[in-house]
């Protein structure tokens, strides 16, 4: 008796995955719930675990293959396992008595997502050129067709960029070509889309971190002992941003066609750097959480992000994003919007600098803040006011705790 290993549900708006590493070889013993294979989507990397104990009897798809939800990945058979066996080979076809003319393969039907969008938008799929395998029409092809002017005929997608010129012969052996991961491709596409679609502008301010650092130094040991998590700076910034978003709701809004969507909830995305790229898990309803709950949630999401264990739904639905380049030493930067959001706050390195305080020069721990915003919805006055609200809250953190 064999048990099939199939692709699990990949989450909302995710229609395919790329098979990554297989952790076992055919013939090797596996335990129930032991990771067998890695799947890479355009949002997360996930592991498929063994549905039962036994022996990996078959690998149906090799690394690099693109699979759909519920596709067959392999099978587990009974037994304790032996040495690795080669992948199952399909029998060679019997020779044909005479060569037959090759038939032109028919294009596969459009993907379910493409068919739904086409039906909802009255798009004639016969005029859409598919970019999938064997000319299959994908979701992106239909979306591209919708962006064409109504009077313009549907045309194939533009050609790929011109191939890079040849490198000198002495340099070629010293280069390494590596295919971009699905996650990296998605990051690249989303960042470029944000630049193309939003009217991005960045405004700056600086905050004196003395009060927050002093409060943190006094309370961090008791805080960790009581709540089981460290007291960092991100919780203070999350609280300050929520207070500022309540005052300046346009920074927490988004554009939908000719409508503005104002969100009366505060789901903050916290950018996390991983070895596979930047991901942005979301802390939901930050306005309802205490400082300890925010810090605990951020610590948990950050750890699971670096371990590749985030769920897709944990990275969806954010209304505003905070990114901290200061942990890598960045003194100042202009972050790019996390579309379709209208604002992102960049934190930076805390650096001692001379500042004028009541007519005297003092050395204070200062941090530059950068707010990138969509100027189509957020005016300059609102952006500057938002940053001032964040600055004021951080320079008097007792107000944040009293509001908690």
N, C-alpha and C positions, 0 to 999 in steps of 0.2 A: 504494500500500500504506500502510495506517495502522497505528499501534501504539497500543494502548489504555493509558490511564493509570488505574490502579486504586488504591483505598484499601489500604495495606499492613496487615499484622497489627498490631493496636493493643496487644497485650500482655494478660497475664492479668487477668481480671475487667473489661476495658474492651470494651464492646460497640458503642460508637458514637462518632462524632466530629463536630464542627461545622466546616464549611468556612470558613476564614478568608480571607485575602487571596490573590488570584491575582497572581503576579508578572509574568505575561505576558498579552497579549491575543491573541485569534485572529488568525492571519496573521503573527505575529511569529516570528522565527527563535529556536530554542532549541538549546543545546548539550547533549551527553550529560552526565548527572548534575547539570545546572543546576537549582536549586530552581524549581519551578513554582507550587506552591500550599502554603498553610499549613493544617494540620489541628489543631484544638484539642480535646483530650480533657479529662476531669475530672482528669487527673493531669499531663500535659505538653502542650506545643505542639511539633509536629513538622513538618518540611518533607518534601514529596513531590518527589523529583527526577525529571528527565526520563529515561526508560529508554533513549532514543536521541536522536541529533541530528536536526533537521528543522525543521518548522514546526508551531506549535500550531494544529491544524486545527479543534478543537472544544472548547468548555467545556460539559460535560454538566450540571454542577451549579454554581450561583452561590454567592457568599458568603452564609453564614447557614444554608445547608441542612444537615440532619443526615444523615450517611451511615454505613453499616455497613462492616465489613471486606470487601474485594474489590469494593465498589461502583464503578461506572464514574464516573470524574471527568472524563475528556476523552480526546482522541486527538491523536497527533502524526502528521503527514503528511510526505511527501517535499518537498524544495524548500529554497531559501535564505531564504525569508521575504519578506514585503512589508509594506506599511503595515497597521495594525490593521484587522481586519474585524469587523463586528458579530457577536454570538453567533448561532449557528445557530438559525433559527426553525422550529418545526414547522409543516407545511402546515395551513391552515385546513380544518376538516372540512366535507364536503359538506352542504348544507342537507337537513334531513329533510323528506320530503313531508308529514308530519303530525306534530304533537307527540305524543310518547309519554309515558305516565305515568312519573314518576321512580321508579326502583327503589331500595329501601332498601339501601344498601351493607352487605355483610356485614362483621362485625368481622374483622380480620386474625388469623391464628393467633398464639398467644403467642410472645414472643421465646424463642430457644433456652435462654437462662439461666433464664427463668421456667419453662419447661416442665420443665427438669431438676430445679430445686428443688421444683416441685410434685410430680413423680414420686417424688423421694427422701423427701418429707415427707407424702405421701398427702393433698395438698391438692386439693380439687375446684375446677378452674379455672372451672367454670360459675358458681360463686358469688363469683368474684373480679372486682371492678370494675376495668377497665383504665384507666390514666391516659395511655397512649400515644396516638399519632395514630389516629383512627377507633376509639378504644376498645381498642387493643391492650394486652394484659396484659404488663407489664414485670416485671423481676426485683424491683424495689422493691415492686410491688403484692403479690407473693407473700410477700415478707418481712414486709410490714405485716400480711397476713392471718395469718401464723404467730404474730404477737405478740398477737392477739386471744385472749381467754379461750376455752377449749374450748366453753363453753356459749353463748357469744355468737354471734349470726349475723354473717356477713360483711357489712360495710356499706361504702358508698363512703368514700373518703378525706375527711377534714374539709374544709370550704370554705377557700378562701384567706383570709388575714387581710383585715380590713376595709380598703378603699381609703383612702389618706391623704386627709385633708380638703382641700378646695380652698385654694390659696394666694391671698393678696391679688393683685388684678389688676396692681398695679404691680411685684410681685415675680416673677410668672410668666415674663416675657421674660428675666429674669436667671438662670433655672435651666436646667440642662442634664441631660437624662435619658439615661443610658448603660446599656445592658444589661450585666449582670454576665457576665464571662467564665466559661467552664466551670471554670477553675481557681479563680476567686474563689468561685463557688457551692460547689465542693467544700470549700474551706477553711472557708467559713461553716457548711456542714452538719456537717463533722467536728468543729469546735470546739464547736458546740452539742450534738452527740451526746455528746461527752466530758463536757460539763457535766451532761447529763441522766442518763448511765449510771454515771459513776464518783463515788465519794465523795472528791472532791478536797480536799486540805489542803496548805498550804504552810508549810514551816519555813525559818528563816533562820539564817545565820551570816556571819561575815566572815573574810577571809583577808588576812594580811600578805604582799603580793606582793614584798617586798624581795629575798628570796633568788632567786625565779624571774627577776626583772628583772635582778639582778646577773649571774646565770648566762647569761642571754640576751645581755646586753651584751658579756660576755667572749667568747662563742662564736659569735655570729650571723654574723660575716664568714667565719670558717673553715668554719662549718656550711654556708653558702650556696655557698661555693667547692667544697666537697667533694661535697655532695649535690644541688646545682642547684636548691634551693628555699629559701625564706626560713624562718627559725626564728621562729615566732609563739608565742602563748600557748596556742592550741587543742590543740596536741600534748601539752603538759603536762597540760591538763585532761582530755584523753582518757585518758592514762595513769593519772592519779589516779582517774578514775571507774572504770576497769576494775578497779583494785586494790580500790576500795570495793565494787564490785558482787560481787567474789569473796567478800568478807567478809559482805556483806548480800545474799544471793541473791534475797530477795523483791522487791527493787527492780528486778531483772532478769527478773521473772516476769510472767505475765498470767493472768487468769481466763478460763476456758472453761466456761461453764455452771456446774456445781457442782464443777469440777476446777480445780486450780492447776497451771499449766505452768511448771516451773522450767527455764530455758534455760542450759545449760552452754556457751554460746558468747556472744560479746560483739560484736554488730553495732551500732555507735553511729551514730545519726542526727545529722547536723550541720545545724542550721537555717541556710538561706541566704536572704537577702532579695533578690528580683529586682523588676524593674519591673512584673511581672505578679502578684506575690504571693510568699508564703513557700513555699519548697519544702524538703524534708528528704532530701537524698541520704544514703546509708548507707555508712559505712566498715566493711567486714566483717572479722571476726576481729581486732579491735584488739589483743587480748592476744598475738597472734602477730607483730605488726608492731613494728618499731623506731620510735623517735621520728621519724627521717628519713622512713620509709615512711608514717607517719601524716600528717606535714606535707605530703608530696608528694601523697598521695591527696586530702587535704582541699583543697589548692590546685587540683588538677585538677577535682574535682567542683564546687567553687565557681565556677570559670571557666565550665565547661560549663552550670552551672545558670543563670548570668546570661546566657549566650548562647542559652538555650533548647535546648541540645543533649543534655540528659540522656536516658537510656533509662529506660523505666518500671521495669524490674527493678532499676535502681540506686536506686530510692526505696522499695523493698519489703523487708520482713523485719527492720527495725530492732528492737532489744530495749530501747534506752534512748536518750534524746535530750539533746543539749546545745544551748542557744540563747544567743547573745551579744548582748543588747541594749545592752551597753556601747559597741559601735562606733557607736551612734547617740546616745550620751550618757545612756542610762538609768542612774539611780543605784540603783533598786530596782524590782522588778516581781514579779508572781505568774504565771509561765508556765502555760499550759493543757496538759494531757496530750496526747500524740500517740497516741491510742488505736490498738491495744489495750494499749499499754505502760503500765506502772505507775509510771514515774518520769520526770521531766524536770528537768534542772539549768539554772538561769538564771544566766549570768555578767553582770556589770555593769561600769560605768565604774570605772577605777582612779582613786582620788582621795586626795590627801594629807590625812591627818587626824591630830589629836593622839591618841596612845594611851599608856597606862601600860605602861612596860617596866621591870621590876625596880625598881619604886618611883619611876621618873622618867617625866616626860612627854616623849615623842619624837614627831616628825612622821614618819609612815610611809605608804607607798602602800598603801591599803586597798581591798579590793573586797568588796561584799556578794554573798553567794551565796544563791540561793533554790532549794529543792527542793520541787517540787510532786509529790505522790504520791497513789496510790489507797489511801485508808485502809481499804478492804475487805480488802486483802491485806498492806499495809505498816503495821505498828504505829508509834506515835509514837517509841518508843525506837529502833526500827530506822532510822527516817528521820533522827533526830538523830545517831545513830551514823554513818550513811552520810556526812552532811555533815562531821562531825568527822574522819572518815578522809580525805576529800578535802582538808580544810583542813590537816591534819597533813602530808600528802604534798606539798602545794604549798609549805608553809613549810620543808620540808626536801627539795628536789627531787633531791638526790643519791640518795636512796633509790629514786626512780623510775628513774633511769638505771642503778643497780646491778641492779634487777630486770629491766631490759629485756633 
